[in-house]
Each structure stands twice: as structure tokens, then as C-alpha cells.
Amino acid sequence: MNYEEAMIYLEGTERFGSRLGLDRMRQLLFWLDSPEFGIPTMHIAGTNGKGSVSAYSAYMLASAGYRVGFFCSPYVYDFGERIRVIDGRDPEAVWAQDPHAGQISREAVAETLTRLRTIIEEQGLTGPSHPTHFEMLTLMAFMHFRARACDVLVLETGLGGRLDSTNIIPPPRVAVITAIGLDHTARLGNTYLEIAGEKAGILKRGTRALCLYDQTIAIPEAEEAAKVTELFAQRAAELGIDLVAHRHADVHVLKRDLTGQSFRIFEEGNRIFRTALLPAFEPDNAALAVKAVRALVPTIAQEALARGIERCYWPARLEKLSDRPVVLLDGGHNPQGAAALRESLNALFPDGRPEVHICSIMRDKDQQAMLDEALRGGKVKLLLLTAPQGVARAERPEILAELAAETAAKLLPATQRPEIAGVDSVAAAVERGLAFCLAHDAVLVGWGTFYQAGEFRKALLAEIAALEV
């Protein structure tokens, strides 16, 4: 197959849905000669923040000279983001300037999928025995990373942990658990503790360390946060894994603005770290990643840690797309993510600058709670609800608009309620939102789902180009 044929074949596997379990992976990896073995691995699970922690870790390891296989999901702008080799052995360090450097090539996509398809058809795998779309991606990653002779792997789970396809790996050197929240409850459980139990499934006897996020940041109920922390501590003790706990109090933010954030980490002394990522929780994510990388490579130089954090690019995490007007794009897609977005916007604009929000939300999310968090404080002056093209899970704009109006009426006095409208397309919403921002010196914020990000960015760049003519 060529690239186009391979991508059509891969997209066709979406009809098999999402079926958690490891049997299909185990069988196919056997036929592929077990490419998941033999490479030291960091395995990262969590509800929120796992992508950022993964990216920081990969960039720090590359800055120390390692060739890093980096698997993440979902992609934001380009399919190749999912499977990337960040090559710290490259003397030109192209990856440090080009955020797309090392993405799996079209040729490699065609080659790996052709081999996979051949095995699947030879073995007669159909229906329930056929690998799911995410399993295909995971298999492609293992194949590509072995072909590129990676020194170390950084793997982000897709859903949960215990039965996620990435969990087919042998014991990772280091396991990382980020913020636990209430998301995917139909699949993972209805409580923090149930969801934590699924995430804890990545822990295996033989793993050196579990690096654990400070759950008091993520879980508002102190008792629940303590229970979740104890669950991970107990599971680690049972398996003989050292627990390395991150504490929010160990991070001191020195500066935060639209150029990024600077901060210190208690264990790293007076060293000042800088990140270009804007969300308020990013210094904590970076600090957790530092612990994880030090657990994996105890001798790593502090300079490599600092360079990796500063170089780290991670799209659609309150990503600044424009300065005039200020346009930010965020992938927050659950109540915890919406709350973090609100906290970050308040920190970046303490003067109460007016906001325009363009929001798409999936049908299976807690839409009420997400809108409640975003509207809190009355800074949103225009709220445009829309839906990305071709995404069946997306809620209809008119339903979201009705829910948003009800939420605003309950939450805010009449004088603080935003103008609310459902808009048929992301492009139309961007056009309307941008016009409002230019007229009222407001901030434009796109959020609600990663599925919206590509359309949002494309429409925004087209509108800005038209304004400059």
C-alpha cells in the first residue's frame, strides 16, 4: 500500500470501536517478533496532564543525548504527532527547533501498515479478533521505534491503564501517574478511586519507581485525594516499587505571562526552569516529569532537564496562536480541564480582560460541569457553541447553546451573562469571534475538545491572513 491507501485502511479500523483488553495485542506482537521488548520504557497514565508530562520527559531525555521513541494521543494537527522519534543523537538537534521533526514519515506509515495488514489477513483476524484502531496505532509505534533503534521509549496510555493496549509492555523502568479526574466514567468507573484503580494497572513488579502527581491539586475533596494517593502508595508497596511523590508546595512560580512561565523546583535548588506552555498547572507537570526522568536516568545533568523543559512543544495546551488579538487554543475536554482553563485565564489576565469562547463538547462528556467552570466569574462576554466536522460524538451546537444559557442564568447575575449562540461550523464561529475581539479588545479562546483544534487553527490563520491583505 502507498500512504493514501494505508491511511484509508487505518481509518477503516475505526469501525471496530474501542474494546479494552490485551489478548489481540499479545497475539499480534508475537507474530511481529515482540518489538515491545528490549527498550527501557517510561509509561504514563492519568486523566489530565499525561500528555504534557510525556512531552516534557521526551524532550529532557533527548536533550541528554538519547534517541527517544514518543507515543501519544490524540494528534492535534498532524497524524505524525502520535508516533515520533525525538533524536537526541542528532548533532544538528533539528527537533529542538522544528516541533514536527522526527514524526513518523509517510513511507514508514505505509510500510508498517502494509506489514500489519498482511499478518492480519494471513491469520484471518476479523470481527472481534481484529485489532482496534488504537491497537493498530500502538503496534505501529512499537514497530517503528524498533526500526529506528530507539534508546528509550516514552509511552502515554490511551484510555485507563490496566487494559490499555500500551500496557502490553513488560515492566517499565518508571511508571508515572498524573492528575486523576472523573472522565470516561462509563468505561473506567464512577468514582475517583475506581478510576485510580484502572490507572494503577500499569504498575508491575520489576518497575523501579512510581512517580505520582500531587492529587490534592486535581481532586477538590481532600478525603478523596488522600484515598487515591493511598491506593497508589499501597499498590506500589505490594509490588516492591519505590514511590516518588510530587508535592505542589515544592514548586515556586516566579513569573507567568503570555511568553511562558519560570519556576523553581525545591529538589533542584536555585535553578530556574522555563516553559513556553501557559496553563497554570504546567510547572507541576514539569516538576513531575523531572522526577520521572531522574528515576529513569539518575545521572542526568540538570542542564539537560532545563533545556528539555524550555524546548518542549505541546500543541493545543493553551497554545498562543496570535498576539493581536490574543488567541489561545486549549484541548481541555472534561470538568477538570475546564476548571484548569479558567484558573489559567484568571492568572494570565488578572485585570479581568473580556473573553470570547468558541467551544465544542462531545456528547459523552459532563457538558453542564464544563460550562459551569468556564463561565464562572463572568469574564466570558460571547460564547459560541459549535461542532467539528465529521465527528459523530460531537454534541449539536443548538443543544449546547440551550444548556449554556441555562447554566449562565443559574450561575451569573443578568449583567454578567454572556451573549450565547450556536454556530454551524468552527470556521463561522472563528470569524464571528475574531470580529468581536477586534472590536472589544477581548481574548479569543477555543476549547472543549482536541477534535476542534485543527479546524480552529486553520480558520484562524485564514481570517488573520485576510485581515493583513
C-alpha positions as CSV (number, residue, x, y, z in Angstrom):
1,M,0.0,0.0,0.0
2,N,1.1,3.6,-0.6
3,Y,0.5,6.2,2.1
4,E,-3.0,7.2,1.0
5,E,-4.1,3.6,0.7
6,A,-2.6,2.8,4.1
7,M,-4.4,5.7,5.8
8,I,-7.7,4.7,4.3
9,Y,-7.1,1.2,5.6
10,L,-6.2,2.5,9.1
11,E,-9.3,4.8,9.2
12,G,-11.4,1.8,8.3
13,T,-10.4,0.1,11.5
14,E,-12.4,2.7,13.5
15,R,-15.5,0.5,12.8
16,F,-14.2,-2.0,15.3
17,G,-14.7,0.6,18.1
18,S,-12.9,0.7,21.4
19,R,-12.5,-2.7,23.0
20,L,-10.3,-2.7,26.1
21,G,-8.1,-5.9,26.5
22,L,-4.7,-7.2,25.8
23,D,-5.3,-10.5,24.0
24,R,-5.3,-9.1,20.5
25,M,-2.1,-7.2,21.2
26,R,-0.4,-10.2,22.7
27,Q,-1.1,-12.3,19.7
28,L,-0.1,-9.7,17.1
29,L,3.1,-8.7,18.9
30,F,4.1,-12.4,18.9
31,W,3.8,-12.5,15.1
32,L,5.8,-9.3,14.9
33,D,8.6,-10.8,16.9
34,S,7.9,-8.8,20.1
35,P,9.1,-5.3,19.2
36,E,7.9,-4.0,22.6
37,F,10.8,-5.8,24.4
38,G,14.3,-4.7,24.9
39,I,14.0,-0.9,25.2
40,P,13.8,0.9,28.6
41,T,10.4,2.5,28.9
42,M,8.6,5.2,30.8
43,H,4.8,4.5,31.0
44,I,2.5,7.4,31.8
45,A,-1.2,7.2,32.8
46,G,-3.7,9.7,34.2
47,T,-6.8,11.7,33.5
48,N,-5.2,15.0,32.7
49,G,-1.7,16.2,32.2
50,K,-0.3,12.9,31.0
51,G,0.5,14.3,27.5
52,S,2.4,17.3,28.9
53,V,4.4,15.1,31.3
54,S,5.1,12.7,28.5
55,A,6.3,15.5,26.2
56,Y,8.5,17.1,28.9
57,S,10.1,13.7,29.6
58,A,10.8,13.0,26.0
59,Y,12.4,16.4,25.4
60,M,14.5,16.2,28.6
61,L,15.8,12.7,27.6
62,A,16.5,13.9,24.0
63,S,18.4,16.9,25.5
64,A,20.6,14.4,27.3
65,G,21.5,12.7,24.1
66,Y,19.0,9.8,23.9
67,R,17.1,8.8,20.9
68,V,13.5,8.8,22.3
69,G,10.5,7.0,20.9
70,F,7.5,9.1,21.8
71,F,3.9,7.7,21.5
72,C,1.0,10.0,22.4
73,S,-2.7,10.6,21.6
74,P,-4.6,12.1,20.2
75,Y,-2.9,14.1,17.5
76,V,-3.9,17.7,17.2
77,Y,-2.8,19.0,13.8
78,D,-1.0,16.1,12.0
79,F,-1.2,12.3,12.3
80,G,2.6,12.0,12.7
81,E,2.4,13.7,16.1
82,R,1.2,10.3,17.5
83,I,4.4,8.5,16.7
84,R,7.6,10.5,16.9
85,V,11.3,9.8,17.3
86,I,13.0,12.8,19.1
87,D,16.6,12.1,18.2
88,G,19.0,13.5,20.9
89,R,21.8,11.8,18.9
90,D,21.3,14.2,16.0
91,P,24.2,16.7,16.1
92,E,22.1,19.3,14.4
93,A,19.3,19.0,17.1
94,V,16.7,19.7,14.4
95,W,14.0,18.5,16.8
96,A,14.8,21.4,19.2
97,Q,13.7,24.0,16.5
98,D,11.2,22.0,14.5
99,P,8.2,20.6,16.5
100,H,7.4,18.2,13.7
101,A,10.9,16.8,13.3
102,G,11.0,13.0,13.8
103,Q,7.3,12.4,13.2
104,I,6.7,9.1,11.5
105,S,7.2,9.5,7.8
106,R,4.6,8.7,5.1
107,E,6.8,5.9,3.9
108,A,7.1,4.4,7.3
109,V,3.3,4.6,7.8
110,A,2.8,2.8,4.5
111,E,5.5,0.2,5.3
112,T,4.3,-0.7,8.9
113,L,0.6,-0.8,7.9
114,T,1.3,-3.0,4.9
115,R,3.1,-5.5,7.1
116,L,0.4,-5.3,9.7
117,R,-2.4,-5.8,7.2
118,T,-0.6,-8.8,5.7
119,I,-0.3,-10.5,9.1
120,I,-3.9,-9.7,10.0
121,E,-5.2,-11.2,6.7
122,E,-2.9,-14.2,6.8
123,Q,-4.2,-15.1,10.3
124,G,-7.8,-14.5,9.4
125,L,-8.4,-11.9,12.1
126,T,-11.9,-10.5,11.5
127,G,-14.7,-9.1,13.7
128,P,-13.9,-9.2,17.5
129,S,-10.4,-10.7,16.8
130,H,-9.4,-7.8,14.5
131,P,-7.3,-5.1,16.3
132,T,-9.0,-1.8,17.1
133,H,-7.9,1.5,15.7
134,F,-5.9,2.4,18.8
135,E,-4.3,-1.1,18.9
136,M,-3.2,-0.6,15.3
137,L,-1.5,2.7,16.3
138,T,0.2,1.1,19.2
139,L,1.5,-1.7,17.1
140,M,2.8,0.8,14.5
141,A,4.6,2.7,17.2
142,F,6.4,-0.4,18.6
143,M,7.4,-1.5,15.1
144,H,8.7,2.0,14.2
145,F,10.6,2.5,17.4
146,R,12.4,-0.8,17.0
147,A,13.2,0.0,13.3
148,R,14.7,3.4,14.4
149,A,16.8,1.7,17.2
150,C,15.5,4.0,20.0
151,D,17.4,4.2,23.2
152,V,14.3,4.8,25.4
153,L,10.5,4.9,25.0
154,V,8.0,7.3,26.5
155,L,4.5,5.8,26.2
156,E,1.3,7.6,27.0
157,T,-1.7,5.5,27.7
158,G,-4.8,6.0,25.6
159,L,-7.7,5.1,28.0
160,G,-7.3,3.9,31.6
161,G,-4.3,1.8,32.1
162,R,-4.9,-1.8,33.1
163,L,-6.4,-2.9,29.8
164,D,-5.0,-0.2,27.6
165,S,-3.1,-1.5,24.6
166,T,0.2,0.2,25.7
167,N,0.1,-1.9,28.9
168,I,1.2,-5.0,26.9
169,I,4.8,-3.9,27.6
170,P,7.0,-5.7,30.1
171,P,7.5,-3.9,33.4
172,P,8.5,-0.3,32.5
173,R,11.6,1.2,34.3
174,V,9.4,4.0,35.5
175,A,5.6,4.4,35.8
176,V,4.0,7.8,36.1
177,I,0.6,8.7,37.3
178,T,-0.7,12.3,36.6
179,A,-3.9,14.0,37.8
180,I,-6.9,11.7,38.4
181,G,-10.3,13.1,37.5
182,L,-13.8,12.0,36.6
183,D,-13.7,11.2,32.9
184,H,-14.6,8.2,30.7
185,T,-16.7,7.1,33.7
186,A,-18.8,4.7,31.6
187,R,-15.6,2.7,30.9
188,L,-13.4,3.3,34.0
189,G,-15.8,3.8,36.9
190,N,-17.8,6.5,38.5
191,T,-15.5,7.5,41.4
192,Y,-12.0,8.8,41.7
193,L,-11.0,5.6,43.5
194,E,-12.4,3.3,40.7
195,I,-10.7,5.3,38.0
196,A,-7.4,5.4,40.0
197,G,-7.6,1.6,40.3
198,E,-7.7,1.3,36.5
199,K,-4.8,3.7,36.1
200,A,-2.8,1.7,38.7
201,G,-3.0,-1.3,36.4
202,I,0.2,0.0,34.7
203,L,2.2,-0.9,37.8
204,K,4.1,-4.1,37.5
205,R,6.6,-6.0,39.7
206,G,10.1,-5.1,38.4
207,T,9.3,-1.4,37.8
208,R,11.9,0.8,39.6
209,A,9.7,3.8,40.6
210,L,6.2,5.2,40.6
211,C,6.3,8.9,40.2
212,L,2.9,10.3,41.5
213,Y,1.3,13.7,40.9
214,D,0.0,15.6,43.9
215,Q,-3.6,14.6,43.8
216,T,-4.7,17.5,46.1
217,I,-4.2,19.8,43.1
218,A,-6.6,17.7,41.0
219,I,-9.2,16.4,43.4
220,P,-11.1,19.1,45.2
221,E,-12.2,16.8,48.1
222,A,-9.3,16.3,50.4
223,E,-10.5,13.0,51.7
224,E,-10.9,11.6,48.1
225,A,-7.4,12.9,47.2
226,A,-6.0,11.1,50.2
227,K,-7.7,7.8,49.3
228,V,-6.4,8.0,45.8
229,T,-2.9,8.7,46.9
230,E,-3.1,5.8,49.4
231,L,-4.3,3.4,46.7
232,F,-1.2,4.1,44.6
233,A,1.1,4.0,47.6
234,Q,-0.3,0.7,48.7
235,R,-0.2,-0.8,45.2
236,A,3.5,0.3,44.8
237,A,4.4,-1.2,48.1
238,E,2.8,-4.5,47.3
239,L,4.8,-4.7,44.0
240,G,8.1,-3.5,45.5
241,I,8.1,-0.3,43.6
242,D,9.7,2.9,45.1
243,L,7.2,5.7,45.4
244,V,8.4,9.2,44.3
245,A,5.7,11.7,45.2
246,H,5.5,15.2,43.8
247,R,4.2,17.9,46.1
248,H,2.7,21.1,44.8
249,A,4.4,23.0,47.7
250,D,7.8,22.1,46.1
251,V,7.1,24.3,43.0
252,H,7.6,28.0,43.2
253,V,6.3,30.0,40.2
254,L,8.4,33.2,39.7
255,K,6.8,34.6,36.6
256,R,3.8,33.9,34.4
257,D,2.8,35.8,31.2
258,L,1.9,35.1,27.6
259,T,5.6,34.3,26.8
260,G,5.6,31.4,29.3
261,Q,6.4,30.6,32.9
262,S,9.5,30.5,35.0
263,F,9.7,28.5,38.3
264,R,11.9,26.7,40.7
265,I,11.7,23.1,42.0
266,F,12.7,22.5,45.6
267,E,14.9,19.4,44.9
268,E,16.7,21.2,42.1
269,G,18.0,24.0,44.2
270,N,18.2,27.6,42.8
271,R,18.0,26.5,39.2
272,I,15.3,28.5,37.3
273,F,13.3,26.4,34.8
274,R,11.3,28.0,32.0
275,T,8.4,26.5,30.0
276,A,6.6,28.1,27.0
277,L,3.4,26.2,28.0
278,L,0.9,28.6,29.5
279,P,-1.5,26.5,31.7
280,A,-1.2,27.3,35.4
281,F,-0.5,23.6,36.2
282,E,2.4,23.2,33.8
283,P,5.1,23.9,36.4
284,D,3.7,21.0,38.4
285,N,3.6,18.8,35.3
286,A,7.2,19.7,34.5
287,A,8.3,19.0,38.1
288,L,6.7,15.6,38.0
289,A,8.5,14.9,34.7
290,V,11.8,15.9,36.3
291,K,11.2,13.3,39.0
292,A,10.4,10.6,36.4
293,V,13.4,11.3,34.2
294,R,15.7,11.3,37.2
295,A,14.2,8.0,38.3
296,L,14.9,6.6,34.8
297,V,18.4,8.2,34.4
298,P,19.8,9.1,37.9
299,T,22.9,10.6,36.4
300,I,21.2,13.0,34.0
301,A,22.6,16.5,34.1
302,Q,20.4,19.3,35.4
303,E,21.2,21.4,32.3
304,A,19.6,18.7,30.2
305,L,16.5,18.9,32.3
306,A,16.3,22.6,32.0
307,R,16.9,22.6,28.2
308,G,14.3,19.9,27.7
309,I,11.6,21.8,29.6
310,E,12.4,25.0,27.7
311,R,12.4,23.3,24.3
312,C,9.2,21.3,24.9
313,Y,6.4,22.0,22.4
314,W,3.0,20.6,23.1
315,P,0.1,21.9,20.9
316,A,-3.3,23.0,22.0
317,R,-2.5,23.3,25.6
318,L,-3.5,27.0,26.0
319,E,-1.3,27.4,22.9
320,K,-1.0,31.1,21.8
321,L,-1.8,31.3,18.1
322,S,-1.9,35.1,17.8
323,D,-0.8,38.2,19.7
324,R,-3.2,40.8,18.1
325,P,-5.8,39.9,19.2
326,V,-4.6,37.3,21.7
327,V,-5.9,33.9,20.6
328,L,-5.5,30.8,22.7
329,L,-6.3,27.2,21.9
330,D,-6.8,24.6,24.5
331,G,-7.8,20.9,24.4
332,G,-9.5,20.8,27.9
333,H,-12.3,18.3,27.4
334,N,-13.6,17.4,30.9
335,P,-14.7,19.4,34.0
336,Q,-11.2,19.2,35.5
337,G,-9.7,20.5,32.2
338,A,-12.3,23.3,32.1
339,A,-11.5,24.3,35.7
340,A,-7.8,24.4,34.9
341,L,-8.6,26.6,31.9
342,R,-10.5,29.0,34.0
343,E,-7.7,29.1,36.6
344,S,-5.1,29.7,33.9
345,L,-7.0,32.5,32.2
346,N,-7.6,34.2,35.5
347,A,-3.8,34.1,36.2
348,L,-2.8,35.3,32.8
349,F,-5.4,38.2,32.7
350,P,-5.9,39.3,36.4
351,D,-7.3,42.6,35.1
352,G,-10.4,40.8,34.0
353,R,-9.9,41.2,30.3
354,P,-13.1,40.2,28.4
355,E,-13.1,36.8,26.8
356,V,-14.8,35.2,23.7
357,H,-15.0,31.4,23.9
358,I,-15.5,29.0,21.0
359,C,-16.4,25.7,22.4
360,S,-17.3,22.2,21.1
361,I,-18.1,19.4,23.5
362,M,-18.5,15.7,22.9
363,R,-21.9,14.1,23.7
364,D,-20.4,11.7,26.3
365,K,-18.8,14.5,28.5
366,D,-20.2,16.2,31.5
367,Q,-21.3,19.3,29.5
368,Q,-23.0,21.0,32.4
369,A,-20.0,20.9,34.6
370,M,-17.6,22.0,31.9
371,L,-19.7,25.1,31.0
372,D,-20.2,25.9,34.7
373,E,-16.4,26.1,35.2
374,A,-15.8,28.2,32.1
375,L,-18.5,30.7,32.8
376,R,-17.6,31.1,36.5
377,G,-16.6,34.7,37.3
378,G,-18.5,36.4,34.4
379,K,-15.5,37.2,32.2
380,V,-16.9,35.5,29.1
381,K,-18.8,38.1,27.0
382,L,-19.5,36.0,24.0
383,L,-19.9,32.2,24.0
384,L,-20.1,30.5,20.6
385,L,-21.0,26.8,20.7
386,T,-20.2,24.7,17.6
387,A,-19.1,21.3,16.4
388,P,-16.1,20.0,14.4
389,Q,-16.9,18.5,11.0
390,G,-17.3,14.7,10.7
391,V,-17.2,14.0,14.4
392,A,-20.2,11.8,15.3
393,R,-19.7,12.2,19.0
394,A,-19.9,16.0,19.0
395,E,-23.0,17.5,20.6
396,R,-25.2,19.6,18.4
397,P,-24.5,23.4,18.8
398,E,-28.1,24.3,19.5
399,I,-28.3,21.8,22.4
400,L,-25.1,23.2,23.9
401,A,-26.3,26.8,23.4
402,E,-29.5,26.0,25.3
403,L,-27.6,24.3,28.1
404,A,-25.1,27.2,28.3
405,A,-28.0,29.7,28.6
406,E,-29.5,27.7,31.5
407,T,-26.1,27.5,33.2
408,A,-25.4,31.2,32.9
409,A,-28.9,32.0,34.2
410,K,-28.2,29.9,37.3
411,L,-24.6,31.0,37.8
412,L,-24.5,34.7,37.0
413,P,-26.5,37.8,37.5
414,A,-28.1,39.2,34.4
415,T,-25.5,41.9,33.9
416,Q,-22.6,39.3,33.8
417,R,-24.2,36.8,31.4
418,P,-22.6,36.4,28.0
419,E,-24.2,36.5,24.6
420,I,-24.6,32.9,23.7
421,A,-25.2,31.4,20.2
422,G,-25.0,28.1,18.5
423,V,-22.9,28.2,15.2
424,D,-23.0,25.6,12.5
425,S,-19.2,25.5,11.8
426,V,-16.0,26.2,13.6
427,A,-14.9,28.5,10.8
428,A,-18.0,30.6,11.1
429,A,-17.5,30.8,14.9
430,V,-13.9,31.9,14.4
431,E,-15.0,34.6,12.0
432,R,-17.6,36.0,14.4
433,G,-15.5,35.6,17.5
434,L,-12.5,37.3,15.9
435,A,-14.6,40.3,14.8
436,F,-15.9,40.7,18.4
437,C,-12.3,40.5,19.8
438,L,-11.0,43.2,17.5
439,A,-13.9,45.5,18.3
440,H,-13.8,45.0,22.1
441,D,-10.1,44.2,22.8
442,A,-11.1,40.7,24.0
443,V,-9.2,37.4,24.2
444,L,-10.3,34.6,21.9
445,V,-10.2,31.1,23.4
446,G,-11.0,27.9,21.6
447,W,-11.5,24.8,23.9
448,G,-13.7,21.8,24.7
449,T,-12.1,19.0,22.6
450,F,-9.0,18.3,20.6
451,Y,-11.2,17.4,17.7
452,Q,-11.9,21.1,17.2
453,A,-8.2,22.2,17.2
454,G,-7.2,21.6,13.6
455,E,-10.3,23.4,12.2
456,F,-9.9,26.2,14.7
457,R,-6.3,26.9,13.8
458,K,-6.9,26.7,10.0
459,A,-9.9,29.1,10.2
460,L,-8.0,31.5,12.4
461,L,-4.9,31.7,10.1
462,A,-7.2,32.2,7.1
463,E,-9.0,35.1,8.9
464,I,-5.8,36.7,10.1
465,A,-4.3,36.5,6.5
466,A,-7.4,38.2,5.1
467,L,-7.1,41.0,7.7
468,E,-3.5,41.6,6.7
469,V,-4.2,42.0,3.0
